């Protein structure tokens, strides 16, 4: 199971907070909900998640292959440290 499918399965539509590293190295914070019916094939985009970001009121995508990230929802905590 890839990163995107693992996150979607663990969150089950719940609201989450997320901190991740963007491609340019900036740190982004987000608060929202993962889009369950993302139309992109997960085998082609295994580390890309699409979510509704409540803090900006729009849909965003995050490429989680760029560096560190952490996602929290209730007692569920998922993270990756380091590049690659």
CORHUBEL-V227923 format. One record per residue. N is the residue number from 1. SS is DSSP state (2 for helix, 1 for strand, 0 for the rest). PHI is phi in radians with two decimals (NA if undefined). D_FIRST is the distance of its C-alpha to the first C-alpha in Angstrom with 1 decimal. Layout:
((N/SS/PHI/D_FIRST) (N/SS/PHI/D_FIRST))
//
This chain:
((1/0/NA/0.0) (2/0/-1.47/3.8) (3/2/-1.02/6.9) (4/2/-1.08/8.3) (5/2/-1.15/6.2) (6/2/-1.10/6.2) (7/2/-1.15/9.8) (8/2/-1.07/10.8) (9/2/-1.17/9.9) (10/2/-1.23/11.8) (11/2/-1.41/14.7) (12/0/0.90/15.3) (13/0/1.47/17.8) (14/0/-1.30/19.7) (15/1/-1.29/21.6) (16/1/-2.42/20.4) (17/1/-1.97/22.0) (18/1/-2.55/20.4) (19/1/-2.25/21.8) (20/1/-2.54/20.4) (21/1/-1.66/22.0) (22/0/-1.37/22.9) (23/0/-1.01/23.3) (24/0/-1.46/27.0) (25/0/1.66/26.4) (26/0/-1.20/27.5) (27/1/-1.69/26.0) (28/1/-2.06/25.1) (29/1/-1.86/25.1) (30/1/-2.51/23.9) (31/1/-2.40/24.3) (32/1/3.14/22.8) (33/1/-2.48/20.2) (34/1/-1.19/16.9) (35/0/-1.34/17.6) (36/0/-1.29/15.6) (37/0/-1.80/16.8) (38/0/-1.05/16.2) (39/0/-1.40/17.4) (40/0/-1.34/15.7) (41/0/-1.13/13.1) (42/0/-1.22/9.6) (43/0/-1.30/9.6) (44/0/-1.52/12.9) (45/0/-2.27/12.3) (46/0/-1.19/8.9) (47/0/-1.93/10.9) (48/1/-1.79/13.5) (49/1/-2.02/14.0) (50/1/-1.93/17.1) (51/1/-2.57/19.2) (52/1/-1.50/22.7) (53/1/-1.64/24.6) (54/0/-1.16/27.4) (55/0/-1.26/29.2) (56/0/-2.02/30.0) (57/0/1.25/29.8) (58/1/-2.71/27.5) (59/1/-1.61/24.0) (60/1/-2.34/22.4) (61/1/-2.13/19.3) (62/1/-2.28/18.0) (63/1/-1.59/16.5) (64/0/-1.47/14.9) (65/0/-1.52/15.0) (66/0/-1.46/18.8) (67/0/2.84/19.3) (68/0/-1.21/19.3) (69/1/-2.70/18.0) (70/1/-2.53/18.1) (71/1/-2.22/17.4) (72/1/-2.22/19.4) (73/1/-2.65/20.0) (74/0/1.07/22.4) (75/0/-1.52/21.4) (76/1/-1.49/17.8) (77/1/-2.30/17.5) (78/1/-2.19/14.5) (79/1/-2.70/15.5) (80/1/-2.43/15.4) (81/0/-2.08/18.6) (82/0/1.60/19.9) (83/0/-1.48/19.4) (84/0/1.69/17.0))
//
